């Protein structure tokens, strides 16, 4: 045989029997003779035959596959969530197909269509940062393919999702900075169109109010989550007539970038400027000083998301939409610990 994938039809032609006969022989069906079963299995082994799960799935109207769309597969945040999804899926006999939108709504739309074309049984999605039009998901509703969002979500009255309490976590970070002696607290936020940015801004403002600090519009800046633009807005913050003595970032990446800017200006962290991040990437414990951050239960988020999805896939009746809010944890490290780093 050539290197092409061996099919049931190929083996049936070789043995001079029907495709259904080969299929039943591979399953030790009672109406197939032991001699023919042996012949079929020997040929299958010699030709390295493997069943096509998609073909089998289509016959059963189920492919046992789940499509996963994430903004990237490089950061620990998303890779850990993917691991959780894969773990939960594997336990139930499902496989996952991963697609990266690379933070592009257009690429996310293409991924959505490609996964639907592959007849996935369900979808788990985190929105790209430039997503402001949610009409793509009309197609999901019309096709009746179950979908669960995580982290960056939309249309929460129609689709289930798994998130953390961004408002409370952002409030905790802001109060933590205040308790460590910082009074001019700035926030580098993400794009205004994604929920995590809006919610973390609300938490930041809530924390300021609880601490008796006045919100200053000039201390709130937005970026597109890239390292390059994070550096630009950090420069803007540190070039104002009044500069902040602490910066809270929408994620760790923007704070890593801000840390580099501060060091280039000869400013010390945390003595001159305190820094706190969000997501608690692996690098948070590698940079100097170690970064205080909100830690997401990433693996558990993945398992919870796939659990919700599989409930919908396997249910014989429509499942109610469910919004799961998971607990995050404040990880206090050197970058905001001014009291113990006075020198």
Secondary structure, 3 states (H helix, E strand, C coil): CCCCCCCHHHHHHHHCCCHHHHHHHHCCCCCCCHHHHHHHHHHHHHCCCCCCHHHHHHHCCCCCEEEEEECCCCCHHHHHHHHHHHHHHHHCCCEEEEEECCCCHHHHHHHHHHHHHCCCCEEEECCCCCCCCCHHHHHHHHHCCEEEEECCCCCCCCCEEEEECHHHHHHHHHHHHHHCCCCCEEEEECCCCCHHHHHHHHHHHHHHHHCCCCCCHHHEEECCCCHHHHHHHHHHHCCCCCCCCEEEECCHHHHHHHHHHHHHCCCCCCCCCEEEEEECCHHHHCCCCCCEEEECCHHHHHHHHHHHHHHHHHCCCCCCCCEEEECCEEECCHHHCHHHCCC
